[in-house]
């Protein structure tokens, strides 16, 4: 068989049989050799032919000394270019770098990318679990590992993804420790009324628009259309206080300005006018110096403090969160107003209707079957008096 050779048996090789080597060219055209496991000529021929088939299929790659950290930096460099064009967010890149440096690099950063095995990845997750990290944090680490290894596959640095071969029991699973909170109309009003004067306007806005906190903080007075009675969402405010476009086109939208919120915002605007902070390009929700409110303060000093005063902290949950307000508003669109999934997705700013359907499946099911079930009960006389 061409390019199949017998080689002298090393003195340290105590195994029976002969030593065989196959010569081949890799995808770059460089000549390489591989020592076979076969110890007889018949098996060597079969193994050499199988190996050549793998080479032709691109399943064999040239040896590389690239480390995981070197590949990660290449991946982050490409992501930075995407951030510059608005295709990725700076916050996502910062989070990726932070988690990689803290959780991944110390374990496998210096290891060759071609040497990474499933047990090495499992060691990262095991290390996090022993450190007491939450399931969602471990799952976030898996997301970064998956992205780097998928990138490595596309570059031809590896031929198989070791994460895919990791035992299912070792892979992180997001465990929801807290049931979603949905507040009633009366509870929402109590929450808003108990908020301090500084935070009452934004708490009310979050409760009656379903905006993400980053979207609410990015609102400027030119985005509040009192005549058309709508709130225009065009930007998000990141953690560094910089305006950025939403991640998807669906994030740019208009939300109805409900009468209760309109009343609150009109009163708030009068106060801001007196302070000189009610210009069209000025932020709606600000500190006493005109700077945007801090999202952590909105949560802690605004929503959580108001929930404690309103007695909402002990109703099946430790407290009320910003996401609870968003979920409550969207649930009322479905159950209270009976809106269809397309309209709900548009108001919520979901990138796809499937996101709305999956997240609010329970609400849509109730809205779809509630009236039908009642009609059937009445018709059958079931439970009648």
N, C-alpha and C positions, 0 to 999 in steps of 0.2 A: 504494500500500500504506500503511495507516494507520501513523503514527509512524515513517515512513521519510523522511528529509529529505536534500536536497542542502545541502552547506555550502560556504562560500567556500574556495577552495583556498589554503592558506598560501603565502606568497611563496617559502618555502624548499623547497616540495614540487615537485620537478622531474619527477615521474612523469607518464606520460600518463594521460588519463582524468579523472574527476571524484571528488570526495570525498563519501562518504555516511555518515549517522549514524542509528542506530536508537535510539528512546526506549523504555524498558521499566521495570517496577517489580520490585524485588528481593523476597526472601522476607520482608522487614520492611515492605513496602509503600512504601518510598521510591522516588521516581522517579530513574532513572539513564539515562545515555546511553553508547553505545559507538560509536567510530569504526570503520567496517568496512574490510576489506582490499580489497573489490571496487572496481573502477574504472568499471564500467558499470552501468546501471540494472537490467539483467536479472540480472547476478550479485549485485548488491546485494540484490535481492528474495529470491533464493535463500539468501544468507548470513544475512539478517535473520530469515527464517523458521526456519532451522536454529538460530540463536542463541536465538530465543524458545522453541524446543522444549527446548533445554538448560536454559533458565531454569525452565520448567515442571517439568522432571525434577529440579530441585534441583542441577544440575550447574554452576550459576553462583552464586557467592557474592559478597556485598558486599565491596568492598576493605576491608582492615583493616591497621592499623599494629602489631598485636600481634607482639612478637618471640618468638623461640624460648624465650628465658629466661623471659618472662612466662607463656607457656603451660606451661613446665616447672614453674614455681612453683605454678600452679593444679593441675597434676597431682600434685605432691608434697603439696599441701595436702589433697587428697582422700585420698591414700595415708595421710597422718597420721591422718585420721579412721578409716580402716580399721585402723590399728595400735591405736588406742584401743579398738576393739571386738574386737580379737583376730583380725580377718580377715586381717591382714598382720603380718609380724614387723618389729620395730624394726631388726633387723640388715639386713633387705632394704632398708628405706628409707634407712638410713645408707649402705649400699653404693651405692645408686642416686645419692644426692646426691654422694657422693665421686667417683664415676666421671663424673657429668655435669659437675661443676665442673672436673675435671682434663682430661677428654678432649673433651667436646662443646662446652661453653660458650665456650672460647677460639676455636673455629673458626666456629661458627654462632650463638652465643648472642645477638648483637646483630642478627642478620638477621631480617627479617620472616618469619613462619612461612609466609606465602603465596609467598615468594620462594625457599624452599628447593628446590633441584634435586638430582637424583641425584649430580651431580659434586661438590656440596658435602659430601654424606654420604661419598662415596668419598674425599674429601680427609681426612676424619677417620680413616678406616681406614688410608689411606696414611701419614699422620703417625704413627700408632701402630706400623705395621710398620717404618718407618724408625728409630723409637726403640728397636726391638728387643723390643717387647712380645710376650708369649706369645699363641698363637692363642686360648686360652680367655679371656684378658683382652679381646682385640679382640671376640670373640663376645659377651662380657658387655656391652660398649659397644653393640653392635648391639641387644641386648635392650632397653636403655633407650631408644635412639632409636626403636625400633619401638613401644614402649609410649607414648611421647609423641606420635608421629605418629598412632597409632591413636586416642588420646584426642582429638587435634585433629580427626580425621575425625568422631568422634561429636559433637563440639561444633559442627561446621559451619564451622570455621576454614579448612579446606582441602577440596578436592573430590577429590583423588587423593593417594595415598601415594607420595612420591618414592622411598622405600626399595624399594618393589615394582618400580620401574623401573630400579633399579641393576643393572648387568650382573652376571651370576652370578659371573664371574671376580673381581670386586671384593669380593664379599661374603665375610666371614670364615668359615672352616671350622675346627671344632675338630679338631686333629690330636693324637691320642694318642701321646705320645713314649715312653710306658712301658707295657709289658704288665702286666695285672693279676697280682698275686702271690697264689698260693695255697700256703699252708704245709701240710706234713704234720702228723699228730698228734705225731710225734717232734720236729719243728721247733718246734711251738707249746710243747711242754713245755720244750725248751731255752731258748726265749725267755723264758718266765715264770721259770724258775729263775735266769737270769742278771740279772734286773731287781734294782735296789737295794731294800732294805727299804721305803723310802718309796713306791716306785712298783710294787712287785711285786703288791700287791692289785688295783690298777686295771688293770695290764697283763693279769693273769689274767682279770679280769672282761671286758675287751674281747675277749680271745681266745676265751672260752667262752660268750659271750652274743650276740656280733655287734652289740652296741649301738653307736650313734653316740657319739662322745666326749662330746658335749654332754648326751646322755642318761645316760651313766655318771656324769658329774660331778654330775648333778642328783639321783642316788639318795640317799635318806635311809634310816636304819635301819628305819623303819616300812615301807619298800618291799621289804625282804628278808624273805620268809616262809620260815623254816626248816622249819616244820611241813608246809606245802603244797609245799615245795621249788620255789618260783618267785620270780622277780624281777619286781616290778611297775613298769612304766615309765609315769610319769604326767607328768613335766616334762622340760624341757631347761634347761640353764644357759647363758645367753648370755655373750658376751665380757666383759660388764660385771659378771658374777657375780650376775645376777638370774634367778630362776626364771621360766619362761614355759611356757605350754601348747604341746604339739607343733603343727606347722602343720596337720596333718590329724587326723581322728578315729582313723585307723589307727595313729598314733603312740602312742596310749594302749593298752597291751597288757601281757601277761604272757609272760615268757620262762622256760623250764625252768631250774631251778637244778641244774646238773650236779654230781655228787659231788666232783670235783676242785675246783670253785669253792666249793662249800659248805664244804669243809675249809679252804680259804684264808680265806674270810670269817669263819668261826667263830674262827680264830686271830687275825685282824685285829681282830675285835670285842673280844676280851679285852684287846688292847693299847690300843684306844680307850677301853675302860672305865676302865683305869688312869689315862688322861689326862683322863677326864671328858667324852669326846666321843662317847659311844655312846647318847645319848638318841634317842627315836623320831624327833624332827624334826631331828636333827643329821645332817650330811652323812656319807656312808660314807667317802669318800676326801678326806682333808684334809691340810693342812700341820701342822707341830708346834704351831701356834697355833689350830688348829681351823677355819681358813678353807679353802674349796674349793681344790683344786689348780688350777693354771693349765694350760690346754689345750696351750699351746706347750711347757711343761715336761714334760707327760705324753708328748708326741711326742718331744721331743729328749732329755731326761734319762731318760725312762722307756723308750720303745719303741726308739728309734734306738740308744741306748747299750747296751741289752740285746742288740739284734740284732748289734752289733759284737762284743760279748763272746762271743756264741753262734756267731759265724762265719757269720751269715746274710746279711751285707752284700754278699757277692760271688757269690751264687747267682742269676745271671741278672737281678740288679737292684742298684741302688746301695744300697738299704736297705729296711727294712720300715716301712710306714706304718700309721696307724690304720685306713685304709680297707682295707688288705690283711687285717687281722684280721677285719673285718666280712665281707669277701668270702669269706675262708676258712671262717668259721663257716657262712655260708649255703650254700656249696658242699658242706660236709659234711652238711648237712640233706638236700640233694638226692641226692648220690651215696652217702653213707654210710648214711643212714636211709631213703632212698627216699620222702621225703614228697612229697605232691602240691603243685602250685603254690599252691592256696588256703591251705593250712596254712603253707607257707613264707612267703608274703606276709604272713600274720598275725603270725608270729613276727618277721619282719624289720621290720614296721611300714611296709610299702609302701602307698601310698594306693590302688593299683590292682593287680590281679593281672597286668595287662599289663606293668607296670613290672618285675615279677619275671621274667616270661617273656622279655621283651626283654633284660634285663640278664644273665640266667643261661640264655640259650638253649642254649649249648654244654653246660652241665651237665645240663639236662633232656634234651637229645638223647642224651647218653651214657647217662643212667639209663634212658631208654626203650628204646634199641636194644642196649645191651650184652648183656643176658641173651639176647635174641632172636638176636643175631648168633652168640653162642657156641653156642646150641642148634642153629642151622642148620649151623655148621661141624662140630660133632660128628656130626650126622646125615649130612652129606655125606661125611665122612671127609676133608675138605680139610686137607692138612698133617699127616695122621695119621702116627704112627710104628709 
